[in-house]
Amino acid sequence: PVAQPGGFQAILRGVQPSAAGKVGEQTEPLFYLRQAVSFQSEGKETEAAEELERAVQFGLDHPAAYFFLGYMALQHKDHEKAGQYLQKAVQDADLVLASRLLQGSSFYETGSFEQATTQYMLALWSAEAQVVPTDQSVQLRSLYPSWIDAETKLTDQTGRKDLCNTIRGLLERIDWQAKIIQTREELKVDKKQG
């Protein structure tokens, strides 16, 4: 399964000094963010999410916050809210893969297999882009959109579910990067022999 996101300390470090206000003064987003950090350090994830949501409502704009809120919304089966937050988190290069996996999982759980297929394939695209040489990433950018389009249009429901499960199984492996590289190498050999 997708690992639970870490602490909020990175968000606190990432908050611009101007967001902290004058010395000795806390803005509301920073106040709620500190409350969220406190709750999370005590293992109170639900309370931490509530405080983090307040921080966002008062102006905190950070991809890691959106990711955590999306993750927590999925834990509570609130797929609509999860989708809204994860769509914001997916804009961050460091969170795109995990966000796409969570979005795929959410769509899969609700039986929206076409959308789940799209999200899992976008996750695979992101994963491959992380392991291929730079010159090959340009080729991936041109191949994936048409492949995604074809799979979501042509594959039947069972095929979509199987594809989702295959991609999720690959990307949730500890050694997913090595497995992608190995699979790409095997495809090169097959192509040369065929």
Secondary structure as the mmCIF struct_conf table of DSSP 4:
data_model
#
loop_
_struct_conf.conf_type_id
_struct_conf.id
_struct_conf.beg_label_comp_id
_struct_conf.beg_label_asym_id
_struct_conf.beg_label_seq_id
_struct_conf.end_label_comp_id
_struct_conf.end_label_asym_id
_struct_conf.end_label_seq_id
HELX_LH_PP_P HELX_LH_PP_P1 VAL A 2 PRO A 5
BEND BEND1 PHE A 8 PHE A 8
HELX_RH_AL_P HELX_RH_AL_P1 GLN A 9 GLY A 14
BEND BEND2 VAL A 15 VAL A 15
HELX_RH_3T_P HELX_RH_3T_P1 PRO A 17 ALA A 20
BEND BEND3 LYS A 22 LYS A 22
TURN_TY1_P TURN_TY1_P1 VAL A 23 GLY A 24
HELX_RH_AL_P HELX_RH_AL_P2 GLU A 28 SER A 41
TURN_TY1_P TURN_TY1_P2 GLU A 42 GLY A 43
HELX_RH_AL_P HELX_RH_AL_P3 GLU A 45 GLN A 57
TURN_TY1_P TURN_TY1_P3 PHE A 58 GLY A 59
HELX_RH_AL_P HELX_RH_AL_P4 PRO A 63 GLN A 75
TURN_TY1_P TURN_TY1_P4 HIS A 76 LYS A 77
HELX_RH_AL_P HELX_RH_AL_P5 HIS A 79 ALA A 89
TURN_TY1_P TURN_TY1_P5 VAL A 90 GLN A 91
BEND BEND4 ASP A 92 ASP A 92
TURN_TY1_P TURN_TY1_P6 ALA A 93 LEU A 95
HELX_RH_AL_P HELX_RH_AL_P6 VAL A 96 GLU A 109
TURN_TY1_P TURN_TY1_P7 THR A 110 GLY A 111
HELX_RH_AL_P HELX_RH_AL_P7 PHE A 113 VAL A 131
BEND BEND5 VAL A 132 VAL A 132
HELX_RH_AL_P HELX_RH_AL_P8 THR A 134 LEU A 154
BEND BEND6 THR A 155 THR A 155
HELX_RH_AL_P HELX_RH_AL_P9 GLN A 157 LEU A 171
TURN_TY1_P TURN_TY1_P8 GLU A 172 GLU A 172
BEND BEND7 ARG A 173 ARG A 173
TURN_TY1_P TURN_TY1_P9 ILE A 174 ASP A 175
HELX_RH_AL_P HELX_RH_AL_P10 TRP A 176 GLN A 193
#
